[in-house]
Amino acid sequence: MLTESQLKALIRGERISSRHPYDTADEQAFVNYLQFIQAEMARSGIQCRVSENHFGDSYASYVQLLCYEHEHQIVVGREETINGLHVLISFLAPIVLIGQGEEITLYGDDGELEGGSYSILSEPSELVLPTTSLKQLAQKMERLFMKHHFTILHKEDVEKPLPFKAKIPTIFRRPRGYLIWDAIFYWKI
């Protein structure tokens, strides 16, 4: 688990690892490393979509992936539904969370994207996986990330209240309700 000083450093936006690509401020190094991991996932039959552009005009201390296997993708007419896993990967330390994720995409008659919706991973309760299929996929993902020296956090690691006062730039919780989660994975507008 992370120490109080490490949590405070993460809140300040500081990197707390000397492992590559966390040993550099070069965002492209992180992107390249993530692409390498995604290629490894693809070779294992795991599809992966990366959230675009740090959640729009805001900043997140992490990147969010939606990962799934063929069986998690359902196409009915012009609607595609993916019931897979969200994977949050910290930009500041080799730390990962894996939980439920869903994306619905609507296509027009011409095959062009018309709209859709997607979930975000924001609560520890979303780390509990409802189906055997998703649990098996999560186990595959955990093994892959552990191979690359990432720490996988679970519900019990991040659901505890933050043990000190802080000001975290997050939209998910108010200061009195901060969790360990908020020190590591925050999203500010």
C-alpha positions as CSV (number, residue, x, y, z in Angstrom):
1,M,0.0,0.0,0.0
2,L,1.1,3.6,-0.5
3,T,2.5,5.7,2.3
4,E,1.1,9.0,3.4
5,S,4.0,10.9,1.8
6,Q,3.5,9.0,-1.5
7,L,-0.2,9.8,-1.4
8,K,0.6,13.5,-0.8
9,A,3.0,13.5,-3.7
10,L,0.4,12.0,-6.0
11,I,-2.1,14.7,-5.0
12,R,0.5,17.3,-5.9
13,G,0.9,15.7,-9.3
14,E,4.4,14.3,-8.7
15,R,5.6,11.0,-10.0
16,I,6.5,8.5,-7.3
17,S,8.3,5.8,-9.3
18,S,11.7,5.5,-11.0
19,R,10.4,2.8,-13.3
20,H,10.2,3.6,-17.0
21,P,8.1,5.4,-18.3
22,Y,7.5,7.0,-15.0
23,D,11.1,8.1,-14.7
24,T,10.5,10.9,-17.3
25,A,8.1,13.8,-17.8
26,D,7.8,12.8,-21.4
27,E,4.1,12.0,-22.0
28,Q,5.0,10.4,-25.4
29,A,7.1,7.8,-23.5
30,F,4.0,6.9,-21.5
31,V,1.9,6.7,-24.7
32,N,4.5,4.5,-26.4
33,Y,4.6,2.2,-23.3
34,L,0.8,2.0,-23.2
35,Q,0.8,1.1,-26.9
36,F,3.3,-1.7,-26.3
37,I,1.0,-3.1,-23.5
38,Q,-2.1,-2.8,-25.8
39,A,-0.3,-4.7,-28.5
40,E,0.4,-7.5,-26.0
41,M,-3.3,-7.5,-25.0
42,A,-4.3,-7.8,-28.7
43,R,-2.1,-10.8,-29.1
44,S,-4.0,-12.3,-26.2
45,G,-7.4,-11.7,-27.8
46,I,-8.2,-8.6,-25.6
47,Q,-9.5,-5.6,-27.4
48,C,-8.8,-2.2,-25.9
49,R,-10.1,1.3,-26.4
50,V,-8.3,4.3,-24.9
51,S,-10.3,7.3,-23.6
52,E,-9.5,10.2,-25.8
53,N,-7.7,13.4,-24.9
54,H,-7.7,13.2,-21.1
55,F,-11.5,13.5,-20.8
56,G,-11.9,16.5,-23.0
57,D,-10.6,19.9,-21.8
58,S,-10.0,18.7,-18.3
59,Y,-7.1,16.7,-16.7
60,A,-7.1,13.3,-15.2
61,S,-4.2,11.8,-13.3
62,Y,-4.8,8.6,-15.2
63,V,-5.8,7.1,-18.5
64,Q,-8.9,5.0,-18.8
65,L,-9.1,1.9,-21.1
66,L,-12.1,-0.1,-22.0
67,C,-11.0,-3.7,-22.4
68,Y,-13.1,-6.6,-23.6
69,E,-13.1,-9.9,-25.5
70,H,-15.3,-10.8,-28.4
71,E,-17.9,-12.3,-26.1
72,H,-18.4,-9.0,-24.3
73,Q,-19.4,-7.2,-27.5
74,I,-23.0,-7.3,-28.7
75,V,-24.2,-5.8,-32.0
76,V,-28.0,-5.5,-32.5
77,G,-28.9,-3.5,-35.6
78,R,-27.0,-0.2,-35.6
79,E,-26.2,-0.4,-31.8
80,E,-23.0,-1.9,-30.4
81,T,-22.8,-2.6,-26.7
82,I,-19.6,-3.5,-24.9
83,N,-19.8,-4.8,-21.4
84,G,-16.1,-5.1,-20.5
85,L,-13.6,-3.7,-18.0
86,H,-12.4,-0.3,-17.3
87,V,-8.7,-0.1,-16.5
88,L,-7.4,3.0,-14.9
89,I,-3.6,3.5,-15.3
90,S,-2.0,6.2,-13.3
91,F,0.2,8.8,-15.1
92,L,2.1,9.3,-11.9
93,A,2.9,5.7,-10.7
94,P,2.7,2.1,-12.0
95,I,-0.7,1.6,-10.4
96,V,-3.8,0.1,-12.0
97,L,-7.5,-0.3,-11.0
98,I,-9.8,-2.7,-12.9
99,G,-13.6,-2.6,-12.7
100,Q,-16.8,-2.7,-14.6
101,G,-17.2,-0.7,-17.8
102,E,-19.8,-0.3,-20.5
103,E,-19.9,1.6,-23.8
104,I,-22.9,1.9,-26.2
105,T,-22.3,3.2,-29.7
106,L,-25.0,4.0,-32.3
107,Y,-24.3,4.0,-36.0
108,G,-26.4,5.6,-38.8
109,D,-27.7,3.8,-41.9
110,D,-24.5,4.9,-43.6
111,G,-22.3,3.3,-40.9
112,E,-21.2,6.6,-39.6
113,L,-21.0,7.2,-35.8
114,E,-24.2,8.9,-34.6
115,G,-23.7,8.9,-30.8
116,G,-23.6,6.8,-27.8
117,S,-22.7,6.7,-24.1
118,Y,-20.1,5.2,-21.9
119,S,-19.5,4.7,-18.2
120,I,-16.6,5.9,-16.1
121,L,-15.0,4.1,-13.2
122,S,-15.4,6.4,-10.2
123,E,-16.5,4.3,-7.2
124,P,-14.9,1.4,-5.3
125,S,-18.1,-0.6,-5.6
126,E,-17.5,-0.7,-9.4
127,L,-14.4,-2.8,-8.8
128,V,-16.6,-5.8,-7.8
129,L,-17.2,-7.8,-11.0
130,P,-20.6,-9.3,-11.6
131,T,-19.9,-12.1,-14.0
132,T,-17.5,-15.1,-14.2
133,S,-16.5,-14.0,-17.7
134,L,-15.5,-10.5,-16.5
135,K,-13.7,-12.0,-13.5
136,Q,-11.7,-14.2,-15.9
137,L,-10.8,-11.3,-18.1
138,A,-9.7,-9.3,-15.0
139,Q,-7.4,-12.1,-14.0
140,K,-5.8,-12.1,-17.4
141,M,-5.4,-8.3,-17.2
142,E,-3.9,-8.5,-13.7
143,R,-1.3,-11.1,-14.8
144,L,-0.4,-8.9,-17.8
145,F,0.0,-5.7,-15.8
146,M,1.9,-7.5,-13.0
147,K,4.3,-8.9,-15.6
148,H,5.1,-5.2,-16.4
149,H,5.6,-4.4,-12.7
150,F,2.3,-2.6,-12.1
151,T,0.6,-2.7,-8.7
152,I,-3.0,-3.8,-9.0
153,L,-5.2,-2.1,-6.4
154,H,-8.5,-3.6,-5.3
155,K,-11.7,-2.3,-3.6
156,E,-10.3,-2.8,-0.1
157,D,-7.2,-0.8,-1.0
158,V,-9.0,2.3,-2.2
159,E,-12.3,2.5,-0.4
160,K,-10.8,3.6,2.9
161,P,-11.1,7.3,3.9
162,L,-8.0,9.4,3.2
163,P,-6.1,9.4,6.6
164,F,-5.2,13.1,6.4
165,K,-6.7,16.4,5.3
166,A,-6.1,17.4,1.7
167,K,-7.4,19.4,-1.1
168,I,-7.7,17.1,-4.1
169,P,-8.7,18.4,-7.5
170,T,-11.4,15.9,-8.1
171,I,-15.0,16.0,-9.3
172,F,-16.0,12.7,-7.7
173,R,-16.1,13.5,-4.0
174,R,-16.2,16.4,-1.5
175,P,-13.2,17.0,0.8
176,R,-14.8,15.3,3.9
177,G,-15.5,12.2,1.8
178,Y,-12.1,11.7,0.2
179,L,-11.0,8.2,-0.2
180,I,-7.5,6.7,-0.9
181,W,-8.9,6.4,-4.4
182,D,-9.1,10.2,-4.8
183,A,-5.4,10.7,-4.0
184,I,-4.4,8.4,-6.8
185,F,-7.1,8.7,-9.5
186,Y,-8.5,12.2,-9.7
187,W,-10.2,14.1,-12.5
188,K,-10.4,17.9,-12.4
189,I,-12.2,20.2,-14.8
